[in-house]
Amino acid sequence: MSAEATAWAWQQRVNSGAKMLLLCLADQSDPMGRCQATAYELSAQCGYSRSTVFKHLTALIRAGFLERSATREATRQAAHHYQLVI
């Protein structure tokens, strides 16, 4: 967990749904703001459906708060790598 990333996430001006997801990612991030998570893990943590998780992830990426990199696994359960743009 990165306290700096979590503090940064709290300061961002995004809707409450996206903020909850951003906080979940920040809570899982390393000191460089990187984390790895599946949509299933994020939906369980936030209490959202997978489609809601994807909606908020897309909004956070488009707004420039988050970057997603491809994974080697091509399964639906594959964990994605995320970088918080701190």
Secondary structure, DSSP 4 states (H G I P E B T S, - for coil): --HHHHHHHHH----HHHHHHHHHHHHH--TTSEEEE-HHHHHHHHT--HHHHHHHHHHHHHTTSEEEE--S--STTPPEEEEE--
